[in-house]
Amino acid sequence: MQKEINQVVDTADGLVFMGLSYPPEDIGAAVGSLYRLAPGSKAGDPAVPILNTNDALRVLWASPAGQLWVGSADGHVATTAATGWAAPAGDLDYEVMNGGPAWTVSTLPRDSVKGLVPNITAIWGSGDSDVHVGTRGGHLYHWNGQAWTQTRAGDGSADQTIRTIRGHAGDDVYAVGAVDTLLHFDGGQWRNLPIPGTPVAGETLGGIALLPERAVMLCAAGEGGRLLHGSAAGFTEFGRYPLPLNDVAVLDDRLLFAIWNGVAELAGRDVQVVKDNFKTAGAFEGRGRVFFTEPAAPRMQFIVHDPANAATPWTRSKF
């Protein structure tokens, strides 16, 4: 079985990451498990499994209160938060391990376009009673603390798949994805925002960096990359680069990018490669550090950039 880490969250209770297991060349059959590293863990310390499941988990998010949320390709959303949902039932198994938290599970309504079970690809919220979920096909759902509702209908095609959702607050949320998908939620509804400039060939918007004064920086990847800067009032093209900018993370006043063949950093209006000896697919903000997932690695592993560790600011954790 191929195994890799696809999501990392840094909480007060420790570092939690999602590991996917799947037959070689068939990631569509992947199932996810969660692992935890205790606070203060160092590279080489073992990770403890805290959730084993037969669900097709794909995304992981930690709420501001530190509760864990996961979403699956089979339309399930599970959480450790107090939501009033039921415990897993039937053939769905969420096995809690090593003192991990208990989970409850809900199932999203079928999409309003094709009547299909939502394939969850992104999750974010301002709190445990204000959670947005994005899916393959461009559909968006919202949990308001009492019920799930579909808040946007995509066209159902892979061209509108939501890749990332992030926001400054419940009334200022962005969702981005494939082929011209740039959306903003004002607390009541989603609307399309125009994308400036000419896209690079094969362009997909992937990362959202939250900046001061409710501004954002969006990164795009294709045959090269672009940065878009702005807010719900409008975006401008910040720059275009020969590197695919797959994802972005904010570290203090720095912007770091996963560029497939390493890590790059914004310097003025330029993007400069700072590491090129490993692969990167995703970038995840932690507590004073950034985690980069490594695709197609020989085992589950990720890269940690911790500038507070002056001796070794870049380390690899293997499991």
N, C-alpha and C positions, 0 to 999 in steps of 0.2 A: 504494500500500500504506500502511495505517496503521501507525505505529511508536510504541511507548511503552516506558518502563522500568518493570518491575514488581518487581524485587528488587535490593537493594544490599548488599554486604558490604565491610567495611573490614578489610584484612589488612596484615600487615607488609610485603608485597610491593606494596602499592598498593590502590587502590579498584577493586573489580570489580562490574560491574552486568550484569543480564540485560535485553536489549532484545527485545521481541516484535514480529514483523512479521506482519500479517494483512490480508486484504481488508477494506475498510470494512464494518462491521455483521456480521462473521463472525469473532469472536475465537476461536471453536472451531477454526479452521483455522490458528491461529498457530504459528509456529516461533520458536525462541529462539536468540539469539547472545549471546556474552559479550564484554565490552569491559573494558579496564583503563586506569586513570589511575595514573601513577607516583606514588610517595610525594612529598608536598610540592606536588602539583599544585594550581593555583588555578582559580577560575571562568574559563572561556574557553579553558583548555588543551584540546587535542584528546584524545579517547579512542582507544586503539588496539584494534582487534578482535583477540581472541585465540582465539576459537572460533566457527566457522561450521558449522551442522549442519542437516540436514533433519529432525531429531527435533522432536517437539512439546513442547519444553521449557517448563516452567511454574514450577519452583521452584529456588532457588539457596541454598546454605548453605556456610559456611566452618567447618571443624572447629577445635577449639582449637589444633591443630598447623598451621593455615593451609591445609590441603588443601581443594580445592573439590569440592562435591558438587552434582549437578543431578538433577532428576526430571522425567519427561515424562508427558503425557497418554496415551502408548502403553505405559506400564508399565515404561519403562527407567529405571534409575538408573546414572549415570556419575560417575566420580570421578578425581581426580588422585592419590589416596592409593594406597599399595601394598596391593592387596586380593587379587591373584591372579586377577582376572577377565581375560577376553580383550579384545583390541582390537576396535573396532567391525568388523562383518563384514556381508557381503551388501549390501543396499541402504541400510543405515544408515551415514551419513557423518558423522564428527566431524573436520572439517578444522581442524587446529591452525595458527594464524597468528601472525606477528610474534614468534616465540620463546615462544609460550605453552606451557603444560605439556601433556604427553601424557595421554590419557584411556583408561580401560578401562570396559567397560559390562557390566551384568547386567540380566536381565529378571526382574521379580517373578513369583511363582507366581500363577496365576489365582485370583480370590477364591473362597472356599468356599461362598458363598451362591448366586451366579448363574453362576459359572464364567467371569466376564468378565475381560478384561485390566484391571488396576488403573489408574485415572486419578489420578495422583499430584497431591496438592494441598498437602502440607506435608512438611518434613523437618527433623530435628534429632537431635543425638546428643551424648553426653558425650565421645566420641572416635571415631577412625576404625574402631574395632572394636565400637562400641556406637551404632548408628544406628537411629532410628525413622522410619518413613514412614507418612503418613496419606493417605487417598484419598477420592474421591467415594464416597458410600455408607457411610462410617463405618468402613471396614476399616483395620486397622493392621498393619504388618509390622516385623520387627526383623532387623537384620544384627548377628551376634555375632562377626564376624571370620572366619567360616568358611561360613555359609549364611544364606539368608533364610528366615524362617518367618512365617506369618501369626499374629499374637498376639491379634487381636480381629476378630470378624466383626460388621460393622454390618448394618443391614437392607437395604443395597443401594440405598436411595433417596437423593435429593439432600438430604433433610431431616436426614441424619446426616453430611454431608460435613465432614471434618476441615479446619479453616482454619489452625490454628496448633498447633505442638508446641514446648514449651520445658521445661527442667527445671533443678533445682539440682545434680543428680547422677544417676548411672545408676539409683538406686533411688528417685528422687523426680522424676517426669516428669509433666507435664500435657498434655492434648490437649483442645482446645475446637473448637466448630463450630456448625453450624446446629441450631436447634430442640432445645434442652435437652441438647446434647451437652457434657458436662463429665466428663472421665475422668482417672484417676490411675493411674500405673504404679509399683509398689513394687519393681521389679527382677525380679519373677516373673510378675505378671499385671496386666492392666488391670481397673479396677472403676469403675462409675458413681458419681459423687458427686451428692448432691441439690443443686439450685439454689434458693437461698432467695428469698423474696418473690415478687411477681407480676411476670412479665416485661412489658416494654413491647411494644406491638403490633409484630409482625414481628421479634421479637428474635433476634439471632444473636450468639453470643460470638465475639470475633475476636482480641483482643490479650491477651498474658500478660506482666506485668511481674514480674520476679524481685526480691523484696525481702529484706532481712536476716532471719536466723533461719529460713530456709526458708519464709517467707510469700510469698504472691503476691497481685497485684491483677489481676483480670480485667475487661476492658471489653466492653461490649455495645452494639450499635447496632440500631435499628429506627426506629420513630416516636418518637425521643428516644434516650436512652442510660442505661446503668446501670453502676455499679462494684460489683464483688463482691470482698471481702477475706477471706483465710483461708489454709487449708492443707488437706492431706489429711484432717486431723481434722474439717474442716467449714468452711463459708463463711457469711458474713453479708452483707447488703446494705449497702454503704458509702454509697451515695447514688444518686439518679436525677436526670437532667438533661434539658433541652430539646434537647440536642445529640446527634447520633449519634456515639458513640465507636467509630470503626471499628478503630483500632489504637493501640498505646501503646508508648512507648520510655522507658527510664530514662536520665537524664543526671545523673550524680552523685546528689544527693538530690531531683531533680526528676522528675516524670512528665509527659510531653508526649503529646498525643493528636492523631491525624489525625481530623478531624471533617468531612471532605468540603469544606466551605467554609472551609478554613484550618486553623489549629493552636490547640489549647487546652492549658491547663496546670492541674494540680491545685494549689489554694491552700487549705490547711486541708482542709475537706470540700467546698469549692466547686470548680467547674471554670470557668475564665475564659478567654475567647478572647484570644489574644495576637497572632495574625495572621489577616487575613481577605481578603487580596488575591490568593490563589491557591487552587487545589483540592488536596486531599490524599486519598489512598486508603490508603497504607501508611506505617508509621513503622519505621525501621531504626536500631538502635544502632550507632554507630561508636566510634572511639577518641577520646573526649572531644567527640563531636559526634553529631548525629542527622540522618538523611536521610529526606526525605518524597517519596514518588512522586506525580507529578501525572497523574491520569487524563485521557484524551481531550485531551492537549496537542497543539499543532500540530506538534511534533517531539519527539524523545527528550530529556527534561529531568527534572531533579529539584531539590528545594530542599535546601540545606544550612544547618543551624543550628549554628554554631560559636561559643560564647560567648567563647573565647579570642581571637577576632578582634574586638576592641572596636570598631573602626571600622565594620565591616560584618558583624555576627553572623548575618545572614540573607542568603544569596546563592542565585542560580539558576544551575545549570550546564546548558548546552544543547549538543546534539551533532547 
